[in-house]
Amino acid sequence: MERFILKKLLDWKNSPYRKPLILKGVRQVGKTWILKEFGRRCYENTAYFNFDENEEYKQFFETTKDVDRILQNLMLASGQKILPEKTLIIFDEVQDCPKVINSMKYFCENAPQYHVACAGSLLGIALAKPSSFPVGKVNFMQIDPMTFAEFLLANGDENLAQYLEQVDTLEPIPDAFFNPLYEKLKMYYVTGGMPESVLMWTEARDVSAMQEALSGIIGAYERDFAKHPNLSEFPKISMIWKSVPSQLARENKKFIYKVVKEGARAREYEDALQWLVDARLVHKVYRSSAPGLPIAAYDDLSAFKIYLVDVGLLRRLAQLAPTAFGEGNRLFTEFKGALTENFVLQTLITQFEVMPRYWSQNNPPYEVDFLIQRENDIFPVEVKSEANTTSKSMKKFKELFPDKVRLRIRFSLDNLKLDDDVLNIPLFMADQADRLIGLALEQLQK
């Protein structure tokens, strides 16, 4: 499988300002594979240490802060070779090893000649704890589920992936590309972007193995809930997680604690929800009161929507059968377009540094699905799960904030076009949003 993060890893390797790397990402998103593959492609050799499988290795970090001594001990204990500049040292499953994480400070300060990368499945949780974390001494990188473009490459559709990359005018996509891309997107909604699920589909074309892979991943996440330091939170985390499909199935997708449990109050469930957000198993999108900068200054902290880390996992958790993807647009419209919104959010998160927000008002009711910040502009985004779309909310948003809206963006099953100041992006081009917005802004300035 080809993962685009390999290019970022290569930039890290070659950077004159390189520090030890912490690679964050949920369980089974491909962290270990990507680091080993990077080591194989770009280094003479790789030294791999897994602190879950070899707990005794942790001791080497507890007795000394001397990097050379630590590496000497690791080499002797494992029989692996470590050479400065030529070896990629991988420390895996470090989420329960504060001393290993803390040692990155000494690697950074005293031994910059070593290339070190750390990974772990609940690192977001570990790093949220106020332990002696090596602030400013590490580089961070996030690995997310495979994008639609990566899925196309895994599926053997290099021609389609290549075509999407080279679209440089805002003109309709010819049917010869539009139709197969639309069909492949339906498949992606079913498999999602978790590498194991994608592999079961692209290599074996085995739907039941793919379903099983997704169930296995969900099971692994649910077992992780028990790792919350306060065991009484475990059932709450589980209830919030299982409520996500019901939350998204509602017309107004704002998160409501009562959907989790009758009579539930925010203060009882806040910690459990924060655990899921820190673990990056769910994405929390706040309501914004206006498109101003900084975007966080306009957050309404009492109103937010929750999405899952991956569209395939959402489909599996919602128990939607894969057969839905053979039935026209049904997969896109099934449970109020929630899969489509989840998919679009997934792609926006990988392209824009700032977490998207959404905007709504009550009387009369209007809602813009997402607000994205690109450089110093904020753009309203509407997600439609069908074609031929009109939108009162986008119109209203422009009326209310005429000076702030340079461009409005709609993701739908319509073709690519710039219609006055509305850029319509076909859903299968969501990965290209950043680039297409740039093209649209250039065109509007002419």
VEXDREN-2710 file (C-alpha; in Angstrom, 1 decimal):
% VEXDREN-2710
k/r/px/py/pz
1/MET/0.0/0.0/0.0
2/GLU/1.2/3.5/-0.8
3/ARG/0.7/6.0/2.0
4/PHE/1.3/9.7/1.4
5/ILE/2.7/10.2/4.9
6/LEU/6.0/8.6/3.6
7/LYS/6.8/11.9/1.9
8/LYS/6.4/13.8/5.2
9/LEU/8.6/11.2/6.9
10/LEU/11.3/11.7/4.3
11/ASP/11.1/15.5/4.8
12/TRP/11.6/14.8/8.6
13/LYS/14.6/12.6/7.9
14/ASN/16.3/15.3/5.7
15/SER/15.4/18.3/7.9
16/PRO/18.3/20.1/9.4
17/TYR/16.0/20.8/12.4
18/ARG/15.0/17.2/12.9
19/LYS/14.1/16.1/16.4
20/PRO/12.9/12.7/17.7
21/LEU/9.5/12.0/16.1
22/ILE/6.3/11.1/17.8
23/LEU/3.8/9.5/15.4
24/LYS/0.3/9.6/16.7
25/GLY/-2.7/7.7/15.4
26/VAL/-5.4/5.3/16.5
27/ARG/-4.9/1.6/16.9
28/GLN/-4.6/-0.3/13.6
29/VAL/-4.3/2.8/11.4
30/GLY/-0.9/1.5/10.2
31/LYS/1.7/3.3/12.4
32/THR/4.1/0.4/12.9
33/TRP/3.9/-0.7/9.2
34/ILE/4.6/2.8/8.0
35/LEU/7.6/3.3/10.2
36/LYS/9.1/-0.1/9.3
37/GLU/8.4/0.6/5.6
38/PHE/10.0/4.0/5.9
39/GLY/13.1/2.4/7.6
40/ARG/13.3/-0.2/4.8
41/ARG/13.1/2.4/2.0
42/CYS/15.2/5.2/3.4
43/TYR/17.8/3.7/5.9
44/GLU/20.5/1.1/5.9
45/ASN/18.8/-0.7/8.6
46/THR/15.9/-0.5/11.2
47/ALA/16.1/-1.2/14.9
48/TYR/12.6/-2.0/16.2
49/PHE/11.7/-2.1/19.9
50/ASN/8.2/-2.9/21.1
51/PHE/7.6/-2.1/24.8
52/ASP/4.4/-4.1/24.9
53/GLU/6.1/-7.3/23.8
54/ASN/9.3/-6.6/25.7
55/GLU/8.5/-4.8/28.9
56/GLU/11.9/-5.5/30.3
57/TYR/13.3/-2.9/27.8
58/LYS/11.6/-0.2/29.9
59/GLN/14.2/-0.7/32.7
60/PHE/17.0/0.6/30.5
61/PHE/15.3/4.0/30.5
62/GLU/14.6/4.0/34.3
63/THR/18.2/3.7/35.5
64/THR/19.9/6.3/33.3
65/LYS/19.5/9.3/31.1
66/ASP/22.6/8.6/29.1
67/VAL/21.5/7.9/25.6
68/ASP/24.6/5.9/24.6
69/ARG/24.2/3.6/27.6
70/ILE/20.5/3.1/26.8
71/LEU/21.3/2.2/23.2
72/GLN/24.2/0.0/24.2
73/ASN/21.8/-2.0/26.5
74/LEU/19.1/-2.2/23.8
75/MET/21.6/-3.5/21.2
76/LEU/23.0/-6.1/23.6
77/ALA/19.5/-7.3/24.7
78/SER/18.0/-7.5/21.2
79/GLY/21.0/-8.3/19.0
80/GLN/20.1/-5.4/16.7
81/LYS/22.6/-2.9/15.3
82/ILE/22.3/0.8/15.7
83/LEU/24.4/3.2/13.6
84/PRO/24.2/7.0/13.9
85/GLU/22.5/8.6/10.8
86/LYS/22.1/5.2/9.1
87/THR/19.6/3.4/11.4
88/LEU/16.0/4.3/12.0
89/ILE/15.3/3.5/15.7
90/ILE/11.6/2.7/16.3
91/PHE/10.2/2.7/19.8
92/ASP/6.7/1.2/19.5
93/GLU/3.8/1.0/22.0
94/VAL/5.3/3.8/24.2
95/GLN/2.0/5.1/25.5
96/ASP/2.5/3.4/28.9
97/CYS/6.2/4.3/29.1
98/PRO/6.6/7.9/30.4
99/LYS/10.4/7.4/30.9
100/VAL/10.8/6.4/27.2
101/ILE/8.8/9.4/26.1
102/ASN/10.8/11.7/28.4
103/SER/14.1/10.3/27.1
104/MET/13.4/12.0/23.8
105/LYS/14.6/15.2/25.5
106/TYR/18.1/13.6/25.9
107/PHE/18.1/12.2/22.4
108/CYS/17.3/15.7/21.1
109/GLU/19.8/17.5/23.2
110/ASN/22.7/15.1/23.5
111/ALA/22.4/12.7/20.5
112/PRO/20.9/14.4/17.5
113/GLN/22.8/12.0/15.2
114/TYR/20.3/9.2/16.0
115/HIS/17.0/9.1/14.1
116/VAL/14.3/8.1/16.5
117/ALA/10.6/7.6/15.9
118/CYS/8.1/6.7/18.6
119/ALA/4.6/5.3/18.1
120/GLY/1.7/4.1/20.3
121/SER/-2.0/3.6/20.0
122/LEU/-3.2/5.8/22.9
123/LEU/-0.5/8.4/22.7
124/GLY/-3.1/11.2/22.6
125/ILE/-4.2/10.1/26.1
126/ALA/-0.6/9.7/27.4
127/LEU/0.4/13.1/26.1
128/ALA/-2.7/14.8/27.6
129/LYS/-1.4/13.8/31.1
130/PRO/0.7/16.5/32.7
131/SER/3.8/14.3/33.2
132/SER/7.3/15.5/32.5
133/PHE/6.9/15.7/28.7
134/PRO/9.8/16.8/26.6
135/VAL/8.1/20.1/25.4
136/GLY/9.8/21.5/22.3
137/LYS/12.2/18.5/22.0
138/VAL/10.1/16.4/19.6
139/ASN/8.4/16.6/16.2
140/PHE/4.8/15.4/16.0
141/MET/3.1/13.7/13.1
142/GLN/-0.4/12.4/12.8
143/ILE/-1.3/9.4/10.7
144/ASP/-5.0/9.2/9.8
145/PRO/-7.0/6.5/8.0
146/MET/-6.2/6.0/4.3
147/THR/-7.7/8.8/2.2
148/PHE/-9.8/8.0/-0.9
149/ALA/-6.8/8.7/-3.1
150/GLU/-4.8/6.1/-1.2
151/PHE/-7.7/3.7/-1.4
152/LEU/-7.7/4.1/-5.2
153/LEU/-4.0/3.3/-5.4
154/ALA/-4.5/0.2/-3.1
155/ASN/-7.3/-0.9/-5.4
156/GLY/-5.2/-0.7/-8.5
157/ASP/-6.8/2.4/-9.9
158/GLU/-3.6/4.5/-10.3
159/ASN/-5.1/6.0/-13.5
160/LEU/-8.1/7.5/-11.5
161/ALA/-5.8/8.7/-8.7
162/GLN/-3.5/10.3/-11.2
163/TYR/-6.4/12.0/-13.0
164/LEU/-7.7/13.6/-9.8
165/GLU/-4.2/14.9/-9.0
166/GLN/-3.8/16.7/-12.3
167/VAL/-7.2/18.4/-12.6
168/ASP/-6.2/22.0/-12.9
169/THR/-9.4/23.7/-14.3
170/LEU/-12.8/24.0/-12.7
171/GLU/-14.6/22.3/-15.5
172/PRO/-17.0/19.3/-15.4
173/ILE/-15.2/15.9/-15.0
174/PRO/-15.9/13.7/-18.1
175/ASP/-18.3/10.8/-17.5
176/ALA/-15.4/8.3/-18.3
177/PHE/-13.8/9.4/-15.0
178/PHE/-16.9/10.7/-13.1
179/ASN/-18.8/7.4/-13.2
180/PRO/-16.0/5.0/-12.1
181/LEU/-14.9/7.5/-9.4
182/TYR/-18.5/7.6/-8.1
183/GLU/-18.6/3.8/-7.9
184/LYS/-15.2/3.6/-6.2
185/LEU/-16.3/6.1/-3.6
186/LYS/-19.3/3.9/-2.7
187/MET/-16.8/1.1/-2.1
188/TYR/-14.7/3.4/0.1
189/TYR/-17.8/4.3/2.2
190/VAL/-18.1/0.6/2.9
191/THR/-14.5/-0.3/3.6
192/GLY/-13.4/3.0/5.1
193/GLY/-9.7/3.8/5.4
194/MET/-8.4/1.4/8.0
195/PRO/-5.6/-0.5/6.2
196/GLU/-6.7/-4.0/7.2
197/SER/-10.3/-3.4/6.0
198/VAL/-9.0/-1.9/2.7
199/LEU/-6.6/-4.9/2.3
200/MET/-9.4/-7.5/2.7
201/TRP/-11.4/-5.7/0.0
202/THR/-8.7/-4.7/-2.5
203/GLU/-6.7/-8.0/-2.4
204/ALA/-9.3/-10.6/-1.6
205/ARG/-12.5/-8.9/-2.7
206/ASP/-13.9/-10.6/0.4
207/VAL/-16.8/-8.7/1.9
208/SER/-17.2/-10.9/5.0
209/ALA/-13.5/-10.7/5.8
210/MET/-13.7/-7.0/5.4
211/GLN/-16.7/-6.8/7.8
212/GLU/-14.8/-9.0/10.2
213/ALA/-11.8/-6.8/10.0
214/LEU/-13.9/-3.7/10.9
215/SER/-15.6/-5.6/13.8
216/GLY/-12.2/-6.6/15.1
217/ILE/-10.9/-3.0/15.1
218/ILE/-14.1/-1.8/16.8
219/GLY/-13.6/-4.6/19.4
220/ALA/-10.0/-3.5/20.0
221/TYR/-11.1/0.1/20.6
222/GLU/-13.8/-1.0/23.0
223/ARG/-11.2/-3.0/25.0
224/ASP/-9.1/0.1/25.1
225/PHE/-11.9/2.0/26.9
226/ALA/-11.0/0.0/30.0
227/LYS/-7.6/1.7/30.0
228/HIS/-9.1/4.9/31.4
229/PRO/-7.4/5.4/34.8
230/ASN/-10.8/5.8/36.4
231/LEU/-12.7/2.5/35.8
232/SER/-16.1/4.0/36.5
233/GLU/-15.7/6.0/33.3
234/PHE/-15.5/2.8/31.2
235/PRO/-19.3/2.3/30.7
236/LYS/-19.7/6.0/30.0
237/ILE/-17.1/5.9/27.2
238/SER/-18.7/2.8/25.8
239/MET/-22.2/4.4/25.8
240/ILE/-21.0/7.6/24.1
241/TRP/-19.1/5.6/21.5
242/LYS/-22.2/3.4/20.7
243/SER/-24.4/6.5/20.6
244/VAL/-22.5/8.2/17.7
245/PRO/-24.6/6.6/14.9
246/SER/-27.8/7.7/16.7
247/GLN/-26.5/11.2/17.2
248/LEU/-25.6/11.5/13.5
249/ALA/-28.9/9.9/12.4
250/ARG/-30.8/12.9/13.8
251/GLU/-31.8/15.8/11.5
252/ASN/-30.0/18.2/13.8
253/LYS/-26.7/16.4/14.4
254/LYS/-25.8/18.5/17.5
255/PHE/-24.5/16.1/20.2
256/ILE/-27.2/15.5/22.9
257/TYR/-26.2/13.7/26.2
258/LYS/-29.8/12.4/26.5
259/VAL/-29.2/10.3/23.4
260/VAL/-26.4/8.5/25.3
261/LYS/-28.7/7.8/28.3
262/GLU/-32.0/9.1/29.5
263/GLY/-31.4/11.9/32.0
264/ALA/-27.7/12.0/31.3
265/ARG/-26.0/15.3/32.2
266/ALA/-23.0/16.9/30.6
267/ARG/-20.9/17.1/33.7
268/GLU/-21.3/13.3/34.3
269/TYR/-20.1/12.4/30.8
270/GLU/-17.7/15.2/29.8
271/ASP/-14.6/13.3/31.0
272/ALA/-15.6/10.2/29.1
273/LEU/-16.2/12.2/25.9
274/GLN/-12.8/14.0/26.3
275/TRP/-11.1/10.6/26.6
276/LEU/-12.5/9.6/23.2
277/VAL/-11.4/13.0/21.7
278/ASP/-7.9/12.7/23.2
279/ALA/-7.6/9.1/21.8
280/ARG/-8.7/10.7/18.5
281/LEU/-11.4/8.0/18.1
282/VAL/-13.9/10.7/17.7
283/HIS/-13.7/14.2/16.3
284/LYS/-15.4/17.1/18.1
285/VAL/-16.7/19.9/15.9
286/TYR/-17.8/23.0/17.8
287/ARG/-20.5/25.4/16.8
288/SER/-19.1/28.8/15.7
289/SER/-21.1/32.0/16.2
290/ALA/-19.4/33.9/13.4
291/PRO/-16.7/33.5/10.7
292/GLY/-14.0/35.5/12.6
293/LEU/-10.3/35.0/13.4
294/PRO/-9.0/33.3/15.4
295/ILE/-11.8/30.8/14.8
296/ALA/-11.6/29.5/18.4
297/ALA/-12.7/32.9/19.8
298/TYR/-16.1/32.3/18.3
299/ASP/-16.7/28.8/19.7
300/ASP/-19.9/28.0/21.5
301/LEU/-18.5/25.4/23.9
302/SER/-21.9/24.1/24.8
303/ALA/-22.8/23.0/21.2
304/PHE/-20.8/20.6/19.2
305/LYS/-21.1/17.6/16.8
306/ILE/-19.3/14.3/17.2
307/TYR/-18.0/12.2/14.2
308/LEU/-16.1/9.0/14.1
309/VAL/-12.4/8.6/13.1
310/ASP/-13.4/6.7/10.0
311/VAL/-16.4/6.4/7.7
312/GLY/-16.1/2.6/7.4
313/LEU/-16.1/2.2/11.1
314/LEU/-19.2/4.4/11.3
315/ARG/-21.0/2.3/8.8
316/ARG/-20.0/-0.9/10.7
317/LEU/-21.0/0.6/14.1
318/ALA/-24.3/1.7/12.6
319/GLN/-24.8/-1.9/11.4
320/LEU/-25.4/-0.8/7.8
321/ALA/-25.0/-3.8/5.5
322/PRO/-22.5/-3.5/2.6
323/THR/-25.2/-4.4/0.2
324/ALA/-26.4/-0.8/0.4
325/PHE/-23.7/0.3/-1.9
326/GLY/-25.2/-1.6/-4.8
327/GLU/-28.4/0.5/-4.7
328/GLY/-27.9/3.8/-6.5
329/ASN/-27.5/6.8/-4.2
330/ARG/-28.8/5.0/-1.1
331/LEU/-25.5/4.7/0.6
332/PHE/-25.0/8.5/0.4
333/THR/-28.5/9.3/1.7
334/GLU/-28.7/6.5/4.3
335/PHE/-29.2/7.8/7.8
336/LYS/-29.5/11.5/6.8
337/GLY/-26.2/11.7/4.9
338/ALA/-24.2/11.0/8.1
339/LEU/-21.7/8.8/6.3
340/THR/-21.1/11.6/3.7
341/GLU/-20.6/14.3/6.4
342/ASN/-18.2/12.0/8.3
343/PHE/-16.3/11.3/5.1
344/VAL/-16.0/15.0/4.2
345/LEU/-14.8/15.9/7.7
346/GLN/-12.2/13.1/7.6
347/THR/-10.7/14.6/4.4
348/LEU/-10.8/18.2/5.6
349/ILE/-8.9/17.3/8.8
350/THR/-6.0/15.9/6.8
351/GLN/-5.8/19.1/4.6
352/PHE/-6.4/22.0/7.0
353/GLU/-4.4/22.7/10.1
354/VAL/-7.4/24.1/12.1
355/MET/-10.2/21.8/13.2
356/PRO/-13.4/22.7/11.2
357/ARG/-16.4/24.2/13.0
358/TYR/-20.0/24.4/12.0
359/TRP/-22.5/27.3/12.1
360/SER/-26.2/27.3/13.0
361/GLN/-29.0/29.6/14.2
362/ASN/-32.3/28.6/15.6
363/ASN/-35.1/31.1/14.7
364/PRO/-35.6/30.5/11.8
365/PRO/-33.4/27.3/11.7
366/TYR/-30.3/27.5/9.4
367/GLU/-27.2/25.3/9.5
368/VAL/-23.9/25.3/7.6
369/ASP/-22.3/21.9/7.9
370/PHE/-18.7/23.1/8.3
371/LEU/-16.6/26.2/8.5
372/ILE/-13.0/25.7/7.4
373/GLN/-10.0/28.0/7.9
374/ARG/-7.6/28.2/5.0
375/GLU/-4.7/30.6/5.7
376/ASN/-6.6/33.7/6.9
377/ASP/-9.9/33.0/5.2
378/ILE/-12.9/31.2/6.6
379/PHE/-15.1/29.3/4.1
380/PRO/-18.6/27.9/4.7
381/VAL/-18.9/24.3/3.6
382/GLU/-22.1/22.4/2.8
383/VAL/-22.3/18.7/2.4
384/LYS/-25.0/17.2/0.2
385/SER/-25.4/13.5/-0.3
386/GLU/-27.2/13.9/-3.6
387/ALA/-27.1/15.9/-6.8
388/ASN/-29.1/19.0/-7.9
389/THR/-28.8/20.9/-4.6
390/THR/-29.9/24.3/-3.5
391/SER/-29.2/25.7/-0.1
392/LYS/-31.0/28.3/2.0
393/SER/-28.5/28.1/4.8
394/MET/-25.5/29.0/2.6
395/LYS/-27.5/31.9/1.1
396/LYS/-28.4/33.1/4.6
397/PHE/-24.8/32.8/5.8
398/LYS/-23.7/35.1/3.0
399/GLU/-26.5/37.6/3.8
400/LEU/-25.4/37.7/7.4
401/PHE/-21.6/37.9/6.8
402/PRO/-21.3/39.5/3.3
403/ASP/-17.8/40.8/3.8
404/LYS/-16.4/37.6/5.3
405/VAL/-17.5/35.2/2.5
406/ARG/-15.1/35.1/-0.5
407/LEU/-16.2/31.7/-1.6
408/ARG/-18.8/29.1/-0.6
409/ILE/-18.1/25.4/-1.0
410/ARG/-20.4/22.6/-1.6
411/PHE/-19.6/18.9/-1.7
412/SER/-22.2/16.9/-3.5
413/LEU/-22.8/14.3/-6.3
414/ASP/-23.0/17.2/-8.8
415/ASN/-20.1/17.8/-11.2
416/LEU/-17.1/20.1/-10.6
417/LYS/-18.0/23.7/-11.3
418/LEU/-17.6/27.3/-10.0
419/ASP/-21.0/28.9/-10.2
420/ASP/-20.6/32.6/-9.3
421/ASP/-19.0/32.3/-5.7
422/VAL/-20.2/28.7/-5.1
423/LEU/-17.6/26.0/-5.8
424/ASN/-19.2/22.6/-6.2
425/ILE/-16.8/19.8/-5.5
426/PRO/-17.9/16.2/-6.4
427/LEU/-17.6/14.1/-3.2
428/PHE/-14.9/11.9/-4.8
429/MET/-12.7/15.0/-5.1
430/ALA/-12.9/15.9/-1.4
431/ASP/-9.2/15.0/-1.0
432/GLN/-8.4/17.8/-3.5
433/ALA/-10.4/20.5/-1.7
434/ASP/-7.5/22.7/-0.6
435/ARG/-6.1/22.8/-4.2
436/LEU/-9.5/23.3/-5.8
437/ILE/-10.3/26.2/-3.4
438/GLY/-7.0/27.8/-4.4
439/LEU/-8.0/27.5/-8.1
440/ALA/-11.4/29.0/-7.4
441/LEU/-9.9/32.0/-5.6
442/GLU/-7.5/32.6/-8.4
443/GLN/-10.4/32.5/-10.9
444/LEU/-12.5/34.9/-8.8
445/GLN/-9.7/37.4/-8.6
446/LYS/-9.4/37.7/-12.4
END
